[in-house]
């Protein structure tokens, strides 16, 4: 594991995005939607977290940042 530092001004964060797909390769991902950039993933790859945990974490982060929660 390596630590990666990313500086993003708060005014450029547009939303917290929750992506949930089930099937052969399930995806449960939490990401930041940033103006003019690709979505910035916040969860680890390969470890699908429980849906309730992703929703709660996404809602708390969106409330803290003052942005909408997308994808639910």
Backbone bond lengths (Angstrom), bond angles and torsions (degrees), N, CA, C in turn:
res aa  C-N    CA-C-N  psi(-1)  N-CA   C-N-CA  omega(-1)  CA-C   N-CA-C  phi
1 X - - - 1.442 - - 1.514 110.27 -
2 X 1.307 113.61 142.76 1.458 119.85 174.97 1.511 108.61 -128.39
3 X 1.280 115.96 149.49 1.460 121.47 175.68 1.515 108.53 -89.07
4 X 1.314 116.01 131.88 1.463 121.85 178.85 1.522 107.68 -119.94
5 X 1.316 116.87 122.25 1.462 121.72 178.51 1.525 109.14 -100.08
6 X 1.336 115.68 130.20 1.455 122.02 179.04 1.522 107.49 -129.46
7 X 1.316 116.87 128.32 1.467 121.46 177.34 1.522 109.12 -102.14
8 X 1.332 115.79 118.75 1.463 121.64 178.46 1.524 107.16 -131.21
9 X 1.322 117.50 122.69 1.473 118.69 175.89 1.528 110.37 -61.99
10 X 1.324 117.17 138.78 1.465 121.60 -177.77 1.525 112.33 -58.62
11 X 1.314 118.00 -31.91 1.470 120.21 -178.82 1.533 112.25 -67.93
12 X 1.340 118.19 -17.20 1.470 121.52 179.13 1.533 112.73 -88.82
13 X 1.325 118.41 -10.07 1.461 120.86 178.72 1.519 108.43 -81.33
14 X 1.339 115.60 119.42 1.461 120.65 -175.61 1.524 112.95 -94.92
15 X 1.335 118.27 -32.89 1.460 121.03 -177.00 1.520 110.17 -168.14
16 X 1.327 114.51 163.88 1.460 122.43 168.98 1.522 105.13 -103.17
17 X 1.312 117.08 126.88 1.463 121.63 -174.56 1.529 110.34 -110.90
18 X 1.328 115.27 130.84 1.465 122.04 175.17 1.522 106.77 -110.40
19 X 1.315 116.57 123.14 1.463 121.45 179.39 1.525 108.57 -118.06
20 X 1.335 116.13 122.50 1.463 121.91 -178.75 1.519 108.25 -130.07
21 X 1.331 116.46 120.88 1.466 122.90 174.79 1.516 107.93 -135.85
22 X 1.325 116.36 131.44 1.457 121.02 176.93 1.523 109.31 -107.71
23 X 1.305 116.58 163.89 1.463 121.95 -180.00 1.513 110.61 138.64
24 X 1.327 115.39 -149.37 1.464 119.92 -178.98 1.521 112.53 -65.32
25 X 1.309 116.24 -39.00 1.468 119.39 176.94 1.532 108.09 -123.68
26 X 1.342 116.84 85.52 1.464 119.92 -176.22 1.527 112.12 -66.99
27 X 1.329 115.04 145.34 1.461 121.72 178.47 1.519 107.75 -126.82
28 X 1.294 116.15 126.60 1.460 122.82 171.72 1.505 105.66 -133.74
29 X 1.317 115.59 103.03 1.454 120.79 -168.94 1.522 110.87 -131.66
30 X 1.295 115.56 143.16 1.449 123.62 174.75 1.521 106.32 -117.67
31 X 1.344 116.78 129.89 1.456 120.11 -176.58 1.524 110.60 -144.12
32 X 1.325 115.89 159.38 1.460 122.02 173.19 1.514 108.40 -98.31
33 X 1.323 117.19 130.87 1.462 121.36 173.44 1.525 106.33 -91.73
34 X 1.330 116.09 116.79 1.456 122.32 -174.23 1.525 108.89 -115.18
35 X 1.317 115.84 136.59 1.458 122.52 -178.73 1.527 111.12 -60.11
36 X 1.330 115.81 125.04 1.458 121.28 175.93 1.520 115.30 75.92
37 X 1.328 118.05 8.98 1.467 121.59 179.67 1.515 109.88 -135.29
38 X 1.312 115.22 169.45 1.472 120.46 173.10 1.515 109.10 -72.32
39 X 1.334 115.47 161.43 1.459 119.78 177.24 1.521 109.43 -61.26
40 X 1.318 116.04 139.67 1.462 122.38 -178.84 1.532 108.28 -101.59
41 X 1.350 118.07 107.66 1.468 119.79 -177.84 1.527 112.21 -67.49
42 X 1.329 114.95 142.76 1.461 120.45 -179.51 1.521 112.40 -113.86
43 X 1.329 117.98 -13.92 1.463 121.46 -178.99 1.521 110.18 -105.54
44 X 1.321 115.53 158.19 1.458 121.28 -179.46 1.523 111.21 -75.03
45 X 1.303 115.95 151.77 1.455 122.63 177.84 1.523 108.88 -83.26
46 X 1.336 116.37 139.80 1.452 120.59 172.95 1.512 115.69 92.29
47 X 1.306 118.83 -8.69 1.457 121.61 179.37 1.517 109.49 -123.07
48 X 1.342 117.31 88.34 1.470 118.06 178.69 1.531 110.84 -65.45
49 X 1.313 115.74 120.74 1.457 121.61 179.56 1.523 109.66 -82.58
50 X 1.326 118.02 157.63 1.465 120.41 176.22 1.531 110.49 -58.63
51 X 1.312 116.41 142.75 1.456 122.24 -176.69 1.528 111.43 -57.90
52 X 1.310 117.61 -42.45 1.465 121.00 -179.66 1.529 111.54 -61.30
53 X 1.325 116.50 -38.35 1.464 120.38 -179.87 1.528 111.18 -67.92
54 X 1.329 117.26 -41.38 1.473 120.96 179.07 1.529 110.16 -65.17
55 X 1.334 117.17 -43.52 1.468 120.64 179.75 1.523 110.92 -62.75
56 X 1.319 117.47 -45.44 1.456 121.19 -178.73 1.528 111.35 -65.15
57 X 1.313 116.87 -45.32 1.458 121.13 179.23 1.528 110.91 -63.02
58 X 1.339 116.83 -44.30 1.460 121.18 178.77 1.515 112.09 -62.46
59 X 1.335 117.21 -42.33 1.464 121.33 -179.92 1.531 111.08 -65.20
60 X 1.323 116.47 -42.46 1.472 119.81 178.99 1.523 111.56 -64.13
61 X 1.328 116.57 -43.51 1.461 120.69 -179.91 1.527 111.05 -65.48
62 X 1.327 117.52 -43.21 1.465 121.35 179.16 1.530 110.74 -62.32
63 X 1.324 116.38 -42.11 1.470 120.48 178.66 1.526 110.07 -63.93
64 X 1.321 117.16 -43.19 1.467 121.31 -179.90 1.530 111.47 -62.49
65 X 1.345 116.06 -42.64 1.470 120.51 -178.12 1.532 113.02 -81.17
66 X 1.336 117.03 -16.01 1.463 120.49 -179.19 1.521 112.55 74.64
67 X 1.346 116.57 34.21 1.462 121.52 -179.74 1.530 108.13 -125.68
68 X 1.345 117.51 163.11 1.471 119.62 179.37 1.527 112.32 -73.38
69 X 1.330 114.57 158.73 1.466 122.99 174.19 1.521 106.81 -101.58
70 X 1.328 117.67 122.39 1.467 122.44 -177.47 1.519 110.77 -109.16
71 X 1.321 114.81 152.42 1.460 120.65 170.29 1.495 116.26 99.93
72 X 1.316 119.42 3.34 1.470 120.50 179.14 1.497 110.56 -106.28
